[in-house]
Amino acid sequence: MSLAMDQTNFDAIQQDVDKAAERQRIFFWGVMAVILAYLAFSWVQFDLGSIRQKWKPERAALFVLDTYAHKDHVTTRWASPNEVIIAFEGGHRHVYEPKPNWYADNGVDGRVVTFGNGGKVILLDDAVELDWPGEEEIYRFELNSNGKPYVVGYQDRLDELPDWIRQTANKVEIRPSLFERLQVGTRKIEAHRYEVGWAFFWFDFDSPLRDYGFWSGLGLMFSGDRVVPEMSNAKLVWTEFRDNTIWAHGTILYAMLETVFMALLGTMIAAAVGLPLAFMAARNIQPVSGIRFALRRLFDVLRGIDTLIWSLIFLRAFGPGLFTGIFAIAFTDTGTLGKLMSEAIENADENQREGIQSTGAGKIQQQRFGILPQIMPVFISQSLYYLESNTRGAVIIGAMGAGGIGLQFLGALQTGNDFENVAYMALLVLITVVAMDAMSAWLRNKLIGIEKRGY
């Protein structure tokens, strides 16, 4: 009898276990089905299958190349082959005179452009020749009777051309590597010669100090022989660096200062407003539940609306400028710091406040000496963290119209050609954020101290 009852109990337990396991399996496969359905929906909705077709690695490689290299354009026209223009980045204002030493006019033998790897483009009166290292033949390009460019000797066998030579109806494109490019069109021939480095970073193309580098410019500041008689060398070096029209150092450095100021002032306002509101929203400080509820919902609204949305709202109120970014940061961080600090106040040790109260201290003194010292380390740490974060965020809201380095970023990106300026500004932002992080750590150490641990 007892054996039968044990078997019955065992069977009942086994059934419960089997049912629980079955529920777990159904739940697991249900979750997997939802995930797969979501992935399938995303694949169709966002047309992810066409990404591979739209992706152009050659163009992406050119964008990356422009961030760390510069190029010179060599241009001539079929109608006037003797007129060769060499310009930095193809700019009409930045034309080399005299021409660089990698260009030579050999008279009847043509005008020769020598690339960094030893390859040569020879510009003749009625043709263009390419003498490239590792190639057994010299490629020749001419115009046919219809004025269309073609590769001589390959008219009926284009499939035998190297992969880096591509002939279309109106142009022959030659791209042996990222650092060399030749375009032969119906009207003009253009060669692009790349070199690693940021050319004219210190001083402008038209500056009297164009050929000076950092160290030579620094040495010139202490030289008694003036380059410009009416100006000291130190002032000349600083002026030419600041007013560099290619790199716009003065504008960018001032914009970076605006970004830091935007983040600093926005965070300070949030800290100054958020801390008193946090005391008023804490359960152990504020006895009126209606006030607590209203303040906590206010914190939810302020931090629930993203900084970018606040920046768009204040953009309509104040227009483009620093006030837009400052108030956008201040509003968001007031909600965040208010919530964090109110929770820290509620978790503070009440014994300290009660000890202050036993001395006959008033309400304000109780909070000042009983609660504030406990939450101050958290408050300082969180405020400094948000200062670091806001320095990065100020770049984004600056691009939305608040000004600062973000607006300069957006302008450089929109040109499509100034990716070296984008890299310069990105590096400047990175250095600034690292400096802010180091400064915050130093301030945190000075104001809070570091707990010494024994090992």
N, C-alpha and C positions, 0 to 999 in steps of 0.2 A: 504493500500500500504506500509506504513512504517512498519506495523506489519509483513507483508510478507518479507520485506527486512531484518528486524531484525532476523526473523526466519532463513532466508537464511544465514545471517552472522553467526548466532549461529551454524547452521549445519556445515558451513565451518570450524569454529573454532574447533567444536567437532571432525570433521574428522582429522584435523591437530593434535589435542591432541591424538586421537586414533592411528594415524600413528606413532607419537613420542613414545607412550607407547609400540606399537608393536615392534618398532625398539629396544627399551630398553629391551624388553623381549627376542627378538632374540639375542641381544648382550649378555645378561646374560646367556642364555642357551648355546650360542656358547662358551663363556668362560668356563662354567662348563663342556661342552663336551671336550674341549681341555685339561682341568685339569684331567678329568677322563681318557682320552686317555693316557695322560702322566703317570698317576699312573699305569694304566694297562701295559703300555710298561715297566715301571720300575720294576713292579712285575715280569714280564716274563724275562726281560733282566738280572736282578740281582738275579733271582731265590730266591725271598724273601720268598716264601712258604717253602723252606727247612731250613730256619734259626732255626725254632723250633726243627727240627730233629738234626741239627748240634750243637745246644746249649747244653753244658754239665755243668749244675750248680754245680755238685760235684767238677769238676776240677777248676772252677772259685772260689769256696769257698776255695779250697786248696791254690790257688795263694794268695787270700786275707789273709788267715791264716798265710802264710809265711811272710807277711809284718810286722806283729806285734808279732809273736811268733817264738820260735826256737824249734828244735826237736833233740832228741838223738836217735841213732840207736842201737838196741841190736840185735846182729847177732850170730847165732850158726849154725853148720852143723849137719846133721843126722849122718855123718860118724865120727864126733868127738864132741859129745854133751857136753863134759866137757870144751871145749874151747869156752868161751863166750867173744865176743868183743863188747865193748860199746864205740861208737864214736860220737862226736859232729857233727851233720849234716851229718853223714855217711862218714866223711873225713878220709882217711887213716892216715893222719898225726895227727889227733886230737883224739887220743884214750885215754880214761880215765884210769889212773893208779895212785892211787888206784881207784877202782870202786865206783860210787856214792852210797849214803846211801839208795837210793830206790831200790837197787839190793842186794839180799842176796843169798848166796850159802848154802843151807840147807842139803848138802850131799845127802843121799839116798832119801830124800824127794823132791829133785829137786832144781833147781835154779829159784828164784822167782823175777819177775819184778813187782813192785807195781806202779800203775798209780796214778795220782793226785786225782781221785774220789774214790780211794780205791779198784778198780779192780785189779786183779792179773793175770799174765801169768806165769804158772809153766812149766819150761822146764825140762822134764824127759829124760831118756836115749833113750826111744823108743816111746815117745809120747809128746804131748803138751796139757796142760789143761788151760782152761780159766774160772776163777771164777769171775763173773761179778755182781756188785750190781743190785738188782732188779730181777735177774734171779733165777728161782727155781732149776735149774740144772747146773752142771759144764760141760761145753762142752769139749770134748776130740778129739784130732786130731792125726791120725796115718798114716803110709804108708801101702798100701795094698801089695799083693804079686807081683804086677807089678811095685811097687815103686811110686805109685801115692797117693797123700794125699787125705784124706776123713774125714768126720765127723762121729765119731763112733756112731752107733745107728740110723743113718739117711741115710744109704746106699740106701734104697728103698723108702724114703719119703723126698726127698730134698725140696719139696714144703712146708713142715712143719717147715723148718728152719726160724729163724727170718730174717727180711729184711736186717739186717746189716751183715749177714753171707752169703757169696756167694761162691759156690763150682763149679769149672770148671774142665776140664780134668787134668790140671797140677798144679792147685793152689787152695788154699782155702783163700779167702780174708775176713777178719773180720774188720769192721769199725763201732763200736758202736756209735762213735761221731767223731767230727773233731779232737779232741785232742788225740785220741787213734787209733792205727792201728796195725793189726797183719797179717802177710803174712806167710802162710805155703806152701812151695814149695816142689819140688821133691828132691832138694839138701840141701836147707837151710831154716831156720826159721828166720824171721826178725820182730822185734817189733819197732814201732815208738812211742816215748813218747814226746808229745808237752808240752811246758810251755810258758806262756805269758811273753814277754820281749825280749830285744835284749841282748843275752848272750855275754860276753867277748867284750862288746862295748868299754869299756875304755882301757882294756889291753888284750893282746893276750892270746891265749890258752897256749902257751909255755912260757909266760912271768913270771919272778919271782914275778910280782905283780898281777898275775892272779886273786887272791881272793880279791883284793882291789876294792872298788867302787870309786865313785867320791869324796865323802867327806873324806873317809879314805886315798885315794891317795893324796888329798889336804893337809890333816894333816901330812902325811908322808913327804911332802916337807919341813916342818918346824921342822922335828925331827932331832936331832943330831946323832942318831944311824943309820949309813949307812947300807943299804941293800946290796949294792955292794961296797966293800972297795975302789976301785979305781975311784968311781964316786959319786958325790953328789946326794942326794935324789931328789932334784929339777930337775937336769938334767936327772936322771934316769926316773922319772915320765914322763917328756916331751918326752924323746926318746922312751919310751915304748908305749906311746899314739900315737905318730907320726908314728911309724913303725909297728903298729898293722896290721898284714897280713890279718886278717879276714875282718876288716872294712876299711883298707887302708886310715886312716884319713889324713896322709900327702899328699898322691896322690890326694885325693878328694878335700881337702882344697886348694891345689895349683891349681887344675883344676878349682875350683870355682873362684879363683882369676884371672885366665886367662880369664874366661868368662866375668867377670866384666870389666877387662881391655879391652877386645875386644869390648864390648858395649860402654865403655867410649871413647876410642880412635876413633872408627868408627863414633860416634855421633859428637865428636869434629871436626873431619875432615869435616863432612857434614855441620856443622854449619859454619865453617870457609870458606868453598868454596861456600856454598849456598847463604850466605848473599850478598857478592859482585855481584854474578851472578844475584841475585834478583833485585838489583838496575839497572843492565844493561838491565833487561828484562821488567822493569816497563814502562808503556806508558808515564807517566808524567816525567820520567827521561831520557829515551833513545828516541831520536827523529828519529833514523834510524829504519824503520819498518822491514827491512831485518834482522838486528841483533836481534830485539825482537822476530821475528818469529823463527829464528834459535835456540835461547836460550829456548824458550817455547817448541819447539819440543824436544830439548835436555832433558828438565825436564820430558816430557812425556815418553821418552825412558827410562830414568834412573829409574823413579818410576813405569813405566809400566811393567818392568821385575822384577819379585819377587826376594826377597833376596835369597831364596833357589836356584834360577836359577843362580844368580850372584855368589853364593858360588861354584856352580858346574863349572862355567866358570873359576873362579880364582883358583879353585882346580887344574885345568890343567896347569895354568900359574905358580903358586907358590908351588904347592904340598900341602900336609897336613900341617896345622899350623895356627898360629894366623893371618898372613897376609891375608889369604883367608877370614876369618870372618870379619876382620877389613874393608877390601875394599868392601866386599859384603854389609855390613851395610852402609858404607860411600856413595857408589854409589846410593843406593836406597833412603837414606834420603836426599842426595843432591837434587835429583829431587823433593822430597816432600816438603822440607823446602824452596827450591827455588821458587816453585809455590806459596806456602802459603805467603811467604814474599813479593813476587812481587805484589800479590793482596793487601796485607796490605799497601804497599808503594803507590799503586795507589789510595787507599782509605784514605790516610793521608790528613790532613787539609792543604791546600795550603797557607793559610794565614800566617802560621808560617814561611814557606819557603820564602814567599814574604817579610815578615818583616825582615828576615836575609839578603835578597838580597838588601833591601833598605839601609842597612848600608854600602854597597859596598863590601860585602863578595863575594868570588869566588864560582864556582860551587861546589867544594868539601866541602867548609865550609857551603854552603847552605844545602847540604844533611846531613852533620855531625850534624849541630845544628838545622835544620828545620824539617828534616824527621826522622832521626835516633832516637831521644828521643821519638817520637810518636809510632814507631813500636817496640822499644826495649822490652817493657813488653810482647808483643805477641811473639816476637822472643825467649825470655828467657823461657816463659811458654811452647811454643811448643818444644823447644830443650830439656827441662827437661822431658817433657812427652815422647818424643821419646827415651830419655835415659832409662826411666823405661821400655818402650816397648821393646827396643833393648836388655835389660838384659834378658828378657824372650826369645826373638827371637834368641839370641846367643846360647842358649841351643840347639835349633833345628839345626841351621847351624853347631854347633859343632859336632853333631852326623853325619852330612854329610861329615865330614873330617876336619873341621876347628879346632878341638881340644876342650879343655876346658871340662866342666862338661858334656856336651852332649855326648862326646865320651865315658866317663865313664858310663853314662846312658845306652848307646847302648851295651857296653860290658856286663854290669850286666843283661840286658834284654835277651841277646843272650844265656846266660848260662842256663836260665830256672829255676835256683835254688836259685839265689841270690836276691829274691824279697825283703828281708829285707834291702839289700843295695840300691835297687831302692827306697824304702820308705825313707831311710835315705837321699839320694841325693835329692829326691823330697822335703823333709822337709827343707833341707839346701837351695835349690833354693827359696822356699817360704819365708824363713826368709830373704834371701838376697833381694828379690824383695820388701818385706815389708820395709826393712831398706832403700833401694833406694828410695822408695816412701816417707818415712819420711824425708830423707835427701833432696829430691827434694822440698818437701813442705817447709822445713826450708830455703833452698836457695831461693825459690820463694818469701818467705816472706821477707827475708833480701834484695834481689835485687829489688823487685818490691814493696813490701809492701801490706798490706791488707786494702782495703777501709773500713773505719768505717761507719757503718750504724746505724742510730738511730731507736729505736723501741718504 
